[in-house]
């Protein structure tokens, strides 16, 4: 099932996009003939332009929409991340050894680029210190958004600055969803499983 989800669905989506592109080519060619009374060659060029453009636009949209979670379609602005983020209220947030111990916590991202972490009521906080860098659900630091590896991320830097003004103990977490509201998420173990833990925005602005 996982293999079909990754390969089979990709081929089906590509086939569907190709068929729609071909239909756009036919429609563009027919329209050029009827409206402008162009030659068959000129009409075919118009149809090719329309079909190719349609194919590329749909392919890009499909890539963003069907990645899981969907990648943000537009550039991620810092203002979209400002506010309070917490685990989803429906159900128990699942955690694992590789989720940094952060997905049972509540984050407040301030507009000035700082953040704070606290425990989430009713959630079990994982014991231990992830990667030996910081305590889960306790602390503060600075944050920013960045684009890397064809994904959007929120970068969290913990700990005080050193002599060069650099902070230690940082981690980057993916930001997903095609359009707002976004989610901050992390795959558990194998990304192909689609098994994630996530944080959702519960307050639009910090108070």
N, C-alpha and C positions, 0 to 999 in steps of 0.2 A: 504493500500500500504506500509506504514511504517512497519507494523507488518510482512508483507510478506518479505520485504527487510531484516529484521533482522532474522526471523526464517526460512521462506521458502527458501531463498537463501542459508542460512547456511546449511540446510538439503540437498539441491540440490548439493552444492559444496562437502559436505561430501560424498554423494552418488557417485558423479563423481570420487572423489579421491579413494573411495573404489573399484569402478569398474576397474580403472586403476591399482590399487594395485593387484587386482585379476588377471588381464590380465598379469601383470608382473610375478605373481606367476606361471601361466600356462606356460609362455614363458621360465622362468628359469628352470622349471621342464623338459620341452621338450628338452631344450638345454643341460641340464645335461645328459639326457638319450642318446642323439645322439652323443655328443662330448666325454663323458667319459664312456659311456656304464654302468652307475651306476644302482644299483637296484632301484626299484620303491620307496622304503622308502628313500634312500639317495637322489634321484632326488627330492622327495617331500620336503625334508629338505632344499635343495638348492633353490627350488622354493619359499619356505616359507621365507627364508632369503631375497631373491630378492624382493618378493612381500611386505614384511614388511618394508624393507628399502625404497622402492619406496613410499609406503603409508605414512610413517613418513615424508620423504622429501617434498612430495607434500602438506601434511597437514600443515607443517610449512610455506612453501611458500604461500599457500592460506591464512593462517592467517595474514601474513604480507601484502599480496597484496590486500586483499579484506576488510581490516579494512579501515574506511574512516576518514580522509585521511590515505593512507597506511603508516604503520610504517616503519621507515628506516630498511632495511634488515641487514645492518652491523653496527658495533659500530660507533657512531657519533663522528667524530674528531672535535676539536675546529677550525682547519683551514677551515673546510667546512662552518663555520658560520661567519668567518671574512669577512667584507665588508659592503656594504650599502644595507639596506633592506627598502622597501617602499610598500605601498598598490598597488595592481595591477592597471595598467593604463587603462584597459578596463572596463569601467563602474564606477559607484559611489560606493566607499567603504561604506558598511553598518555598523553602529555601534549601540550599545545598552547599557543599564545601567550596564550590567555585563561584558563588554569586556575590562574593565580597562581604557577605553578612549585612548588606545594605537594604535589602528589599523587604525587611520587616520594620524599617524605620520611616520617620516622617522628616522631610526636608523642607526648609524654607529658603528659597532663592531670592535674594534681595536685588533690587535694581542697581545697586552700587557694585555688584559683582561678588558679594560675599554670601555665604550660606551657613546655615546652622542645622544640626541633626538632633532629633529627640526620639524617644521611644513612642511607638504607636499604641494607643490604648487597645487592649484586647489581643495584642499580637505577642507572640513568643520571640524574644530576641535571641539569635544564635549566640552560643557561648564562644569565648575566645577572641583573639585579635586577628582579623583577616590579614594574611601575608605579613603579620607582625608590624604593621604600619600604623593602624589606628583601631580604636575600640568601636565596635558597631553601635549605632544609635547614640553616639555621644561625640561631640566635637564641632568644629567649625572650620572654615577655610574660604578659598576663593573659587569661583566657577566661571566658565566661559563656554561658548558653543564653537564647534569647529567641524569642518568637512574633511574627511579622510576616507580612503578606500571606498569611494562611491557611497558613503553613508554619512549621516549627520550624527554628531556625538555631543554630549555635554561632558566637559572636562571638570573634574573635581580635584582640587589640590588641598591636601590636609597639612597640618603642621606649620610651625613658625618659619619665617624666612631665614636663610643662612646668611653668611657674610656677603654673598653676592646678590642677596634679595630674592633667591630662589626658594620655593617651597618643596618639601619632600612628601612622599606618601600619596601620590596622586593616582587617579584611576579615571578611565574614560568609559562612559556608558552610552549605548545606542539610543537614539530617539526615533520612534516609529509613528506610523499612521500617515496616510496620504495627505490629509488636511487636519487642522485643529478640530477637536482637542487631541493633542499628541500624547504619547506614552513614553516613559523611559523604561527600557527593558533589557533583559539579559537572558541568553539561552542557557538552559541547564544541560550540561554535558554535551550531547550531540546536537548541533544546530539543525540537522536534517529531521530531527524528531518534532521540531516546532514547539517544544516544551519550554516555556519561558516563565520568568517571574517579572513583575512589572510594577511601576509606580504611576499613578494617575494624578492629575492636578485636581485638588479639592477646593482651592481658593485662587481666584484669578490674580490677586495682588497680595503682597505681604502687608501685614497690619502691625 
